[in-house]
Amino acid sequence: SCFACPSYPEIRLALWPGPYVARELKAFRPHTIHIATEGPLGLAVRRYCRARRVPFTTSYHTRYPEYVRARYPVPLSASYAWLRRFHGAAARTFVSSATLEAQLRGRGFEHLHRWQRGVNLRTFRPLPPHPELARLPRPVMACVGRLAIEKNLEAFLGLDLPGTKVMIGDGPERQTLEARYPGAVFTGYRFGEELVHCLSAADVLVFPSLTDTFGLAMIEANACGVPVAAFPVPGPLDVIEQDVTGVLHDDLAEAIRSALRLDRRTCAARAARFSWHAACAQFLAGLAPIPLALRATLAASRSSVIIARITARRQTSGDAN
């Protein structure tokens, strides 16, 4: 059973998952475990590993302290202290970028390992524009992701610019934003090929967030040939090549205007740096000690899809909240 996360009903949290986690892990008998989130499932797996001395690693995906502070009067220091304790027991904590690694080291986190994100370049590629967006007044400025307060979306929606603002995604702030910005187009969630067609219809992807640890949507957009406009903050600083795949500027409107002049073919070509194969290789390199024979078998596979499936099995008990 599960319950809705306070103030974020779309996120479901497991209720008392300990017995289920222990039963599944005993049957699976993993060599090592990767805990993907700090929620109830992650806590249950961490408790299991520590009690039985099973080696495990963790991931720091989300700036929960900043997200919590945006909703409640909780000091950053308190949230970071809890996260430092959670991740401190792991053999390694995976982080998505050099900037995030430096920030966490500054807050006392140890044993950090770089795990860059990747996208499926067979799926995300330049395609014909989605018919719903193809006839919109240009330029089409798209924003992809959760419609939530921590995404700083009004910094984009409030800009006075020609063209059409398109919000691809959903979340707790959608009704408020739709009422406040009736000139914007809200598509709701889009997935798979439909999402790729939507991205391909955009002239620029706008990424206004100040708190993301990476920003996968930026790579997905680049892979579709779409340049990015964002603030010069962690996440965009680690993903965007200035004046090549996007423009970072303290003035978001200026970033958008400049990004519109960039070459789409170059954006698509540069996205190859963020392949699934590269991401999986980094993931395997950071796992807690496992038998050399198994590590060699995984590393020798040329199929990033196979590697992804194998590593997904290793993190099955930690990939939800």
C-alpha positions in Angstrom: 0.0 0.0 0.0 1.0 3.6 -0.4 0.0 7.2 0.4 0.2 10.5 -1.4 3.2 12.7 -0.7 2.1 15.8 1.3 1.6 18.8 -1.1 2.5 16.6 -4.0 -0.3 14.0 -4.6 1.2 12.7 -7.8 4.1 11.2 -5.9 3.1 8.0 -4.1 5.1 6.8 -1.1 5.3 3.2 0.1 3.7 2.5 3.4 5.7 0.2 5.8 7.7 -1.5 3.0 10.2 -3.2 5.3 8.8 -6.8 5.3 8.2 -6.8 1.6 11.7 -5.4 0.8 13.3 -8.0 3.1 11.4 -10.9 1.5 12.2 -9.8 -2.1 15.9 -9.2 -1.4 16.3 -12.5 0.3 14.8 -14.2 -2.7 16.9 -12.2 -5.2 20.2 -12.5 -3.3 21.9 -9.5 -5.0 25.7 -9.1 -5.1 25.3 -5.4 -4.4 22.4 -2.9 -4.2 21.9 0.6 -5.5 19.4 2.7 -3.7 17.9 5.3 -6.0 15.9 7.4 -3.6 15.8 8.5 0.0 12.1 7.7 0.4 10.4 4.9 2.4 11.6 2.2 0.0 15.1 3.5 0.1 15.1 3.6 3.9 13.9 0.1 4.1 16.6 -1.2 1.7 19.3 0.8 3.6 18.1 -0.8 6.8 18.2 -4.3 5.3 21.7 -3.7 3.9 23.2 -2.4 7.1 21.7 -5.2 9.2 23.1 -7.9 6.9 26.3 -6.1 5.8 25.2 -6.1 2.1 27.3 -3.5 0.2 25.2 -0.7 -1.3 25.5 2.6 -3.1 23.1 5.5 -3.3 22.1 8.3 -5.7 21.6 12.0 -4.9 19.0 12.9 -7.6 17.0 15.7 -6.2 17.6 18.8 -4.1 15.0 17.9 -1.5 16.2 20.4 1.0 15.4 23.3 -1.4 12.1 21.7 -2.5 11.0 21.3 1.2 12.0 24.8 2.0 9.9 26.1 -0.9 6.9 24.6 0.8 7.6 24.6 4.6 9.8 26.6 7.0 12.4 23.9 7.3 16.1 25.1 7.5 18.3 23.8 4.8 20.9 22.7 7.4 18.4 20.3 9.0 17.4 18.6 5.7 21.0 18.3 4.6 22.0 16.8 7.9 19.4 14.1 7.5 20.5 13.4 3.9 24.2 13.4 4.9 23.4 10.7 7.5 21.4 8.7 4.9 24.1 8.7 2.3 27.0 8.5 4.7 26.5 4.7 5.2 26.9 4.0 1.5 30.1 2.8 -0.2 29.5 5.6 -2.7 26.9 8.2 -3.5 26.3 8.8 -7.2 26.0 12.4 -8.3 25.1 13.7 -11.8 27.6 16.5 -12.3 30.8 18.1 -11.2 29.0 21.1 -9.9 26.7 19.1 -7.7 29.7 17.0 -6.5 31.5 20.2 -5.4 28.4 21.5 -3.6 27.8 18.3 -1.7 31.5 18.0 -0.7 31.1 21.5 0.7 28.2 20.3 2.9 30.2 17.4 4.2 29.2 14.5 1.9 31.9 11.9 1.2 32.6 9.0 -1.2 31.0 10.7 -4.2 31.0 9.2 -7.6 30.1 10.9 -10.9 27.2 9.3 -12.8 26.3 11.4 -15.8 22.8 11.0 -17.2 22.1 9.8 -20.7 19.3 9.6 -23.2 18.2 7.0 -25.7 19.5 8.5 -28.9 17.4 6.1 -31.0 14.3 7.7 -29.5 15.3 11.3 -29.1 16.2 12.6 -32.6 14.9 15.3 -34.9 11.4 14.4 -36.1 8.6 16.3 -37.9 6.9 18.7 -35.5 3.8 17.6 -33.7 0.7 18.7 -35.6 -0.8 20.4 -32.5 2.2 22.7 -32.3 3.3 23.1 -35.9 0.9 26.0 -36.7 1.5 28.0 -33.5 2.9 31.5 -33.8 6.7 31.4 -33.9 9.0 31.1 -32.2 7.7 28.2 -30.1 9.3 28.2 -26.7 8.8 24.9 -25.0 9.3 24.0 -21.3 9.2 20.3 -20.3 8.8 18.8 -16.8 6.8 18.9 -13.6 4.6 22.0 -13.2 5.7 22.6 -9.6 6.7 25.6 -7.5 10.4 24.5 -7.3 10.7 24.7 -11.1 10.7 28.5 -11.2 8.3 28.4 -14.1 6.9 31.9 -13.7 10.4 33.3 -14.5 9.6 32.0 -18.0 5.9 32.4 -18.2 6.0 36.0 -17.1 8.3 37.1 -19.9 7.0 39.5 -22.6 8.2 37.8 -25.8 6.8 37.2 -29.2 5.8 33.7 -30.1 4.1 30.9 -28.1 5.0 29.5 -24.7 4.3 25.7 -24.6 4.3 23.8 -21.3 4.7 20.1 -21.7 4.0 18.2 -18.5 1.7 18.3 -15.5 1.9 18.8 -11.8 0.3 20.5 -8.7 0.7 24.0 -10.1 -1.0 23.4 -13.5 -4.4 24.9 -12.7 -2.8 28.0 -11.1 -0.5 28.6 -14.0 -3.2 28.0 -16.6 -5.4 30.6 -14.9 -2.5 33.1 -14.5 -1.1 32.7 -18.0 -4.0 32.1 -20.5 -1.8 32.8 -23.5 0.4 29.8 -22.9 -0.4 26.3 -24.3 -0.5 23.5 -21.7 -0.3 20.1 -23.3 -0.2 17.8 -20.3 2.1 14.8 -20.1 3.5 13.5 -23.4 5.6 10.4 -23.7 7.7 8.4 -26.2 7.5 9.4 -29.9 4.8 11.9 -29.1 7.1 13.8 -26.8 9.9 13.7 -29.4 7.5 15.3 -32.0 6.5 17.9 -29.5 10.2 18.8 -28.7 11.0 18.8 -32.5 8.3 21.4 -32.9 10.0 23.8 -30.6 12.4 26.6 -31.7 14.0 26.6 -28.2 13.7 24.7 -24.9 13.5 27.0 -21.9 14.8 25.6 -18.7 14.1 28.1 -15.9 14.8 25.9 -12.9 17.4 27.0 -10.4 17.4 23.8 -8.3 17.7 20.8 -10.6 20.7 18.5 -10.1 21.0 17.8 -13.9 18.1 18.5 -16.2 17.6 15.6 -18.5 15.1 17.5 -20.6 17.9 19.7 -21.9 19.7 16.7 -23.3 16.5 15.3 -24.8 15.9 18.7 -26.5 19.4 18.9 -27.9 19.1 15.4 -29.2 16.0 16.6 -31.1 18.0 19.5 -32.5 16.6 22.1 -30.2 18.8 24.6 -28.4 18.4 25.5 -24.8 17.9 28.8 -22.9 18.6 28.7 -19.1 20.1 30.4 -16.2 23.8 29.9 -15.4 23.2 27.6 -12.5 24.2 24.0 -11.6 22.5 21.6 -14.0 22.6 23.8 -17.1 26.3 24.7 -16.4 27.1 21.0 -16.5 25.1 20.2 -19.6 25.0 23.1 -22.0 27.9 24.2 -24.2 27.6 28.0 -24.2 26.7 29.4 -27.6 26.8 25.9 -29.1 24.0 23.8 -27.7 22.4 26.6 -25.7 22.8 30.0 -24.0 23.0 30.6 -20.3 22.3 34.1 -19.1 21.1 35.8 -15.9 18.5 37.5 -18.2 16.3 34.6 -19.4 14.8 36.6 -22.2 18.2 37.4 -23.6 19.2 33.7 -23.3 16.1 32.8 -25.3 16.7 35.4 -28.0 20.3 34.3 -28.4 19.5 30.5 -28.3 17.1 31.0 -31.3 20.1 31.8 -33.5 22.0 28.5 -32.8 22.4 25.7 -35.3 20.0 22.8 -34.7 22.2 20.2 -36.4 25.0 21.0 -34.1 22.8 20.6 -31.1 21.7 17.1 -32.2 25.3 16.1 -33.0 26.6 17.2 -29.6 23.9 15.2 -27.7 25.8 12.1 -28.6 28.1 12.8 -25.5 25.2 11.7 -23.3 24.5 8.2 -24.6 23.0 5.4 -22.5 26.1 3.4 -23.1 28.3 6.0 -21.5 25.9 6.5 -18.6 25.7 2.7 -17.9 29.5 2.4 -18.0 29.8 5.1 -15.3 27.1 3.4 -13.2 28.8 0.0 -13.3 32.2 1.6 -12.5 30.8 3.0 -9.3 29.0 0.0 -7.9 30.0 -1.3 -4.5 32.4 -4.3 -4.8 31.0 -7.2 -6.8 32.8 -10.3 -8.1 35.3 -9.4 -10.8 33.8 -12.0 -13.2 30.4 -10.4 -13.0 31.8 -6.9 -13.4 33.8 -8.1 -16.5 30.6 -9.7 -18.0 28.7 -6.4 -17.6 31.4 -4.2 -18.9 32.0 -6.4 -21.9 28.4 -6.1 -23.1 28.1 -3.8 -26.1 24.4 -3.3 -25.7 23.6 -0.4 -23.5 20.0 -1.7 -23.4 21.2 -5.0 -21.9 23.4 -3.2 -19.4 20.5 -0.9 -18.5 18.2 -3.9 -17.8 20.8 -5.6 -15.7 21.5 -2.5 -13.6 17.8 -1.9 -13.3 17.4 -5.3 -11.7 20.1 -4.4 -9.2 18.2 -1.3 -8.2 14.6 -2.7 -8.3 14.0 -2.2 -4.6 15.2 1.4 -4.6 13.9 3.0 -7.7 10.6 4.3 -6.2 9.9 6.4 -3.3 
